[in-house]
Amino acid sequence: MIQSSSAPSSAVSVDLRPVRRALLSVTDKTGLVEFAKALASHGVELVSTGGTAKALRDAGLAVRDISDLTGFPEMLDGRVKTLHPKVHGGILHIRGNDEHEAAVAKHGIEPIDMVVVNLYAFEKTAEKPGVAFAEVIENIDIGGPSMVRSAAKNFGDVAIVTSTKDYAGLAEELKANNGNLSRATRWQLAKQAFATTAAYDAAIATALESIEAPEGKAVFKTDALPQTLRVIDPLEMTLRYGENPHQKAALYVDGSGKGIAAGEQLQGKELSYNNLVDLDACWELASEFDETAVVIIKHTNPCGAATGATVLEAYKRALEADPVSAFGGVIGVNREVDGAAAEEIAKLFVEAIVAPSFTKEALERFAAKKNLRLIRITPAETKRVLKQVSGGVLVQDADRLKVTEAELKAVTERKPTAEEMRALLFAWRVCKHVKSNAIVYARFAEGHGQTVGVGAGQMSRVDAARFGAMKAVLPLAGSVAASDAFFPFPDGLETVAKAGATAVIQPGGSVRDAEVIEAANRLGVAMVFTGARHFRHG
């Protein structure tokens, strides 16, 4: 947002330019009337088009039609209204340039000192279920981006306004400078404008690239990877530092208004890079469950995860799994946090909590912990995952695969009991969010799942099994184990069985599956195959 002081500083006052005539043509009319009134209060002539002109007239403002300025009527269902020399000449001519001044005088072109434009909502149109191809094409704005680029190119003389968020700051600066705007402001607006048209063109190119049949209903190839990767996300905020103090970092947002990046911080210290990474990890895992779930994350790995009848019950079970590692962690809850849960959670030092909502009682309890960050999130589905490598970027679909009991293949002589099966499915969901190599021990009791031990990020699968058992605080006897990929040798299966696991879930697919199955039968362990793995390399 443009910031203005009540009185212009010497730096701001350099190269002030008056706004005498403004052209307004907007799709999003938020704040339009108020801003137009601010312009009119400085004697600015308002020139407008179509629905924008009507909105201004309905508010009692004097408006000049674009056709009066150009001497040419709007035509082709509004496709041609601002694509005219008297519009672009009025915007683009350089004030004080003798040749330019003579040209516009000869052709009766009037100067336009400000352009207020926001573009057709192309992305919203393209995302509509069953949208017609013709409608997608019709919502490609032509005149708007042309005016935006013209005004931004000639920022030395013209102010280009593309965001409703800038209206208040511009009104303040105009008031402070008697209807003038500084070069610094015009330059900032121009940079925003070029970013706006770049993002708009990228959205169009990306959407059209994915359309399979350019007639009738627009058929989008939603599963196709883009031919060109276009990432144009605006800066949301700079962070104190990255993973470490010597690294610079910032947060950029995709404009959806959803997910961790757009989470609303209700209290607490500034979010750090590591906070955001951990918050995303715990929210992703908490979102795996339909039932009430609480996840405690430390360095992107879950140290405790559980479901429960209430948030309080799920939290107690998650904390019970590894209370030492939970200290200083991040908590994700997939339900509203109530006062009872907040009372218990407040006893532990944690960095941040993310949830879809918090009750008044919960907020009052957490308010005493001034540094605790509370994040209210609007859920978002991650469709693609990007990872930078030297010289390029890797792109993959997000791992949204889930398995049901019906899809599992029992491969051992003993089949899992009903309770073991519920525990296996719980463990498998958690294991998906643990860094490879991963082994998760879990149990199912009183109708709910709970992690018992987590072995994360080990170089060998047998070490992950040993580490998960070593981390266990709760009894391992009668637990189940999940492995994110197949056991390449029987030793991994033998390790989890020795630790106390009575059932195992794993992808299968090893050349030594028969040996692993034989070991499970020998040890009386029930084992099921998922047929799919969940590697997570970071």
N, C-alpha and C positions, 0 to 999 in steps of 0.2 A: 504494500500500500504506500502511496506517496505521502511523505511526511512534510508538514509545513509548520514553520514557527509563526507566532502571532505577528512578529515584525521581521521583515526580511533581513538577513545578515548581509554583509558586504559581498560574501561569496555568492549568495543566492541572487543578489540584485544585478549581477553582471548579465548584460544582454537580455533585458526584459523585453518581451514582445506583447503587444496588446491582442486581446481576442475580441474582434468586432463582429465576426460572422462565424457561426458554428453549424456544421452539418451533422444531424443526428439520425441514425438509422440502425435500430437495435432489435435483436430478437428477444433478449432478456431485458425486460423493462423494470427490473428491480432498481429502485432509487432514481429512476429516470426523471420523473416530474420534479422532485426536489432539486436535482442537479440542474435541470433546465431553468427552474426558477432562480437559482443562484446565478446562472449565466445572464438571464434576462435582467436581473437587478443591476448588472454592470452595463446595460444597454446593448448586450450582444443580440444580433439578429439570429433567430432560429430558423434554419432551413431543414426540412424533414421529408420523409417518404412514408407512404402507406399507413400501416398500423401505428408507427411511431408518431406520425403527424396527428393522427386521430387521438391518441392518448394524451398528447400535449394540448390539443384544442379542448378536449374534454375537461382538462384541468384549468381551462381559462387562459391559456398562454397564446400569444400571437405567434403564428407559424406561417412560414412561406413555403409553398410546395416546391419540390425539386423541379417540377415541370415549368414552373414560373422562372426559376433560375436558368434553366437550360433552353427554354423556349421550345421544348420538345416533349410530347406526352410520354408517360410510362407506357410500355407496350409488351407484348408477348407474355401476358400474365405476370407482369412484373419482372421478367427476366432482364429487361433492358430499362433501366431508369437512371442509374448513376454512371453508366459507361458512356460518358459524353465529354468532349473537350472542355466544356464550360465547368464541369466538375473537376476533372483532373488538371486542367489548366489553372483553375482557381487554387488548387492545392499545391501543385508542383512548381509554379513560377517562383523564382528567387527574388525576394523583395530587394530593391536597390540595384538590381542588375538591369542596366539600361535596355539591353536587347529584349529581355524578358518583359520588362514593364511596357515597352513599345508594342510587343506582340499581344499582350492581354488587352491593352487599351484599344488596339486596332480591331480586335474581335469581340469587344464588349464583355470580356471575362472578368467577373468579380472575385476578389480574393476570398478564400476560405481559410480561416486562421485556426480552426479546431475541427477535428473529425471525431465523432463519438460513434463507434461501431462495435457491436459484437455479432458473431457469426451464426448462421443457421446451426441448429443443434444436430449436426450430422451424425455424431456418434450415437446419440439417443435414438435417432431414427433407424440407423443400421442395426441397433440391438433389439428393436421391436420384434416380438415373435410373429412370424409369417408376413413380414413386411414385403410389399411389392417392390420389384426391382426398379420400376419407374419412380416410386417414391424415394428410394435411396438416391437415385440420380438427381431428382428434382431438388433434393436438399443439399446439393453441392453449391455452396455460395460462390458466386463469381464476382459480383460488384463489390461485395464487402471486402474480401481480401485485396482487391485491386486498390480500393481507397485506402485501406490500412497501409499497404506498401508505399503508395504515393506519399501519404502524410508522413510516414516514418522516414522515408528517404529525404524529405524536405523538413526534417525536424528543426533546422535552424530558424524556420519561420512558422511552422505549423505544429500544433499539439495533437497527438493521436491518442485517443482514450479507448482502450479495448477491454477494460475490466471495471465492473461496477464497484469493486472495492476501492477504486481510486477517486471516486466522486467526492467524498467528504474532504479528503486532503487537498484536492484541486480547488474546491470551493473556498477553503480556508486561505490558500495561497492567492487566489484571485482577489479575495477581500483584503488581504494584507498588502497587496501590490496594486490596488486600484484597477483591477481588471487585466493585469499583466501576469504572464508566466515566465519563469526564469529559463535560461538555456539548460541548466542542470536538470530541471524537471522535464523539459521537452526531450532531452536525451534519454533520460530514464524511461519515459513513456515509449520512445521509439524502440529501445531495446526490447521492452516487453512486447511491443507490437510485432516485431520480427519473430520473436519466440512464439507468439500466438499463431501466426500464419504458418510457421514451420510445423508446429504441432498439428494444426488443422490439416495441412497437406499430408502429413504422415498418417493421420487417422484415415483419410480418404484412401490413400494408396494401400494401406494395410487391409482395409475392409474390402475394397474392390478386388484386390489380389486373391481374396479367399472366396469370392463368389463363383460358384460352379456353373450356374445356368443364367446368363444375362437376359432373361425374358420371364414374364409372369412373376411368380413369387421368387424372391431372391434366395437362392440356396447357398448357404455358407458352408465351406469346408472347415468346420470347427475343429477338427482333429489335425488339420494340416499345419506343419511348421511354416513360419513365414519365409518367403523367398529372400526378403531383406529384413534384417532386424532393426526396428526403429524404436528407440527408447528416448522419449522427450518428456521427462518428468521434471516439473519445476522444483526449485529449492524450497523446502519447507523451513528448515532451520539449520544453522551450523551447530555442531556439537563441541563440547569442551575439547575432546580429542577422540581418537579412534580406540582400537583395542588396547593401545598403550599410549602414555602421555606424549611420546614423540611423534605420533601419527595424527595428521589432520583428518577431520571427518565431518560429514554433513548428512542430513536426511532429505531425500527427494520423494515426492508423492505422485501417485498416478492419477489423481483427480477424482477417484471413485468415491472418496469420502468414507471408505470402509477399511477394515483391517488395522493392524498395529500402527502402521504409518500415520493413519488418520485418527488414532485413538484420542479420546479427550482426557487430558490429565486433570484430575480433580484436586489433587494436592501433592505436596512433596517437592523434593529437589529436582533440578533439571535432569532430564533423562540422558543417560550416557549411551554411547554406541553399544557397549556390552549389555546394558539394560534392555535395549531394543531387540537385540539378537536373542537374548534369553526369553523375553516376553513373547516373541514370535514363536519360539520353540515350545513354550509351555501352553500357549493358546492353541497351537496346532494339535498338540496331543490331547488337551482337554476336549477339543472339538470332535475327537474321534468317537466320543461316547454319547449315546442318546440319553442314558441315565445320568443322574447327578454325579459329577466327577471333579476331583481336585488333583492338581499336578504340582509338584514342587521340582523346580529345575535348578541345576547348578552347572554352569559352564555348558549349557545347551543340552545336557543329558538329564533325564529324570532320576532323582534320587529317591523319590516317593511318588506313587500314583495310586489312587483308589477311587472306588465308587461308593455311594452310600445313600441312605434314605433321605438324608439332609446334607447340606453343605458342611455343617458342623461335624457330622459323622464321617463324611468322606475326608475332610481335612485331618481329623484325628488319626484315621487309618493311614493316610498318606505320610503324615509326620512320623507315625510309629515305625514306618519301614526303615527310616534312616534319619533320626533326629540330629545327629552330628553334622551330616552333610547339608541338612536343610538350613542351618544357620547361615544367614547372608544370601539366601537363595531368592528365587522369584516364583511367585505362585500364580497359577492359572485356574480359574473356576468357570465352569460352563453354565452356571446359574447365577441368579441374583444373590449377592452376599448379604446375609441378614445380621441382625445385632448379635445373636448368639454365636454365630461363626466368627464375627469380628472380635468379640470378647476373647475368644480362644486364640485366634491368629495373632492378636496384638501382643500376646505373651512372648512371641518369637521375634527375633530380629530378622526381618526380610527386607530386601531392596525395593521390591515392587509387587503389586498385585494387579492382575488384569481380569475383568469380568464384564458381562454384558450390562450389569447394573449393580448398585449398592443401595440398600435401604437407608432411610434417614438415620436410624439407630446405628447402623454400621458406620456411616460417615462421621457421626458424632464420636463414636469410639475411636476411630482411626485418627481423628483430628488431633488427639493428644500426641500422636507420633508424627511430628512435623516433617521429618525427612522421608517418611514412607511415601512412595509414589503410588497413587491409585490411578488406574487407567480404565476408563469405560470404553468398550469396543463395540463397534457395529460389525458383525461377522462378515468376512469376505472369503470367497473361495479362490485360492491360489491356483491358477491354471498352468502357468509355466514357471520354471526355475532357471535362473541365469547364474552362471559362474564364470568369472573372468579367468582366463589363462593367458600366459604370455603370447602376444600376437593375435588374440582373438577372444571370443566368448562362446562358452558351451551353453546350449539351450536344451531343456528337456521338459516333458510334461511333468506336472507335479504328481507325486506318488499318491493317488487316490484309491488304490486298490484295497478292497476289503473282502474278506472271505467269510462265508457262513458255514455253519455246521454241516449243511448238506453238501458243500463243496469239498470237504475234507475227506481224505482217503486213509482209513485205518489200515496199517500195514503189519501190525503185530498180532500175535495170538490172543493177547489180552486187549480188549477194547477199553477205551476210557469210560469211567463211570460218568453219570450225568454231571456230578459236581466237578470232576476233573475236566470235562469238556468245557464247562463254563469258564473254568480257570484258564484253560488253554487259549480260548478265544480272547480272554482279557489280556493274557500275557503277550499274545501275538500282536494286539493293537499297540501295546506299550513298546514292544521290541522294534516295531517299525520306526520309532522315533529315537532310538538309541544308536549312537555312532558304532559303525562296524569296526572290528568284529563284535557282535553283541549277543549276550545271553541274558535272559530275564527269568528270574525265579518269581513265581506268584502263587497265590492261593485264592480260593473262593470260599467264603464262610458267611453264614447268616444272610445269604442272598446277594453278596457284593464281592467285587474283586479287589485285590490288594497286592502290590509288589512286595516281595520279600528280600530280593537281592538283585542288583543290576551290575553286570559286567560289561563295561563299555570301552570301545576304542582299542581293543587289544590286538596285537600283531598275529596272534594265533587263536583259533577258536577254543582250544582246550584251555588256554590262559584266561580267556573271557569267562569260561565256565568256572574256573578256579577263583577268579577275582570276584565274580558275582556271589559265589558262596562265601568268600571271605568277608564281603561287605554286609552279609545278612546279619540283622539284629534279631529278627523274629526267627522262630524255629523253621528249619528247612524240611524237616520230616513231613512227608505228605504233601509237599509243594509240587508244582509242575514247572517245566522249563520251556522257554521259547528260544529258538535260534534263528537269527535273521537270514542265514543261508545254510546250506546243507552241511552235515558233519562229514568232513573228508575222510576221517578215520573213526573207528569205534571209540578211541580214547576220550573224545569229547562227550559222547553219550555215557560212557562209563563214569566220567567225572561228575556229571549232573546226578546220575543215579547214586553214586557214592555219597553225594552231598545230601541226598534225601528225597530227590524228585521221583515221583511215581509215574509221571506221564510227560511226554515231550511232543512239542509241535515244531516242525521244521519243513523246509521246502521239498526236500528230497532231490534226487537228480545226480547224486554222486555215483561214480563208477563203483564205489564200494558200498552202495546202499544195502546190498545183501548182507555184508559183514556187520553193518550198523544195526540192521534189523535183527540179525542173529544175536548180537550182544544184548539188545533190548529184550528179546525173548528169554535169553538166559538169565537176565536180571529181573524179569517180571515187570518190566516197564511197558506201559501202553504208549504207542507212538502213532501220530497221524502226520500225513504229508499235505502241504498246502498247494504244491505245484507252482508256487511263486515265491520269490525271495524279496527281502526288503533292505538291500544294502543302503546305508546312509554314510557317505564319505565326507560330508560336511559341505 
